[in-house]
Amino acid sequence: MQRQMREMDRFMNSMIDPMFGMGVPRMGMIEVSFTDDIYGGQIPSRSRQVAHPFDPFGGFGFGGIFSAMGQLREHAMNDPNSHVYSHSTVMSVGEDGRPRVVENSMRKSGDVKETRRSLRDGDREEMSIGHIIGDRSHVIEKKRDKDGNVRKQQKFVNLDEG
């Protein structure tokens, strides 16, 4: 819990950058951030670009916010003590004028994760649900084609089909 509070504190401090986050480049062009490992020491994480004033998402302090949010999400995904829920829906129109809807969701608590994906594209529908515990997973996929035929498939990783 303390580690998450420190991460949130770093996130808030990154918004109050020198010059109040106005996108003024720092002395170096690459900034290396440090994260705490599980034993409390600091290890360098991958380098990231410092925001430039003409970067569409980097100017006026927004680059720091977006990169910090990405780092917090990445950290939460790898932290065994975190609980994560993510959902996205993308709606578009295909070349034939029909709507295309893609939905993805993911729930994670420690080593247990559930993923759901659905696709509706004209006459075609697909859905998959995956359950993952550690290195074991079970994924169920169902597909319906334009003729109404349903195909079901199951995938087992490190599990018996029993």
Secondary structure, DSSP 8 states (H G I E B T S, - for coil): -HHHHHHHHHHHHHHS-GGGGS----SSSEE--EEE-TTS-EEE---EE---TT-TTTGGGHHHHHHHHHHHHHHHHH-TT-EEEEEEEEEEE-TTS-EEEEEEEEEEETTEEEEEEEEEETTEEEEEEEEEETTEEEEEEEEE-TT--EEEEEEEESS---
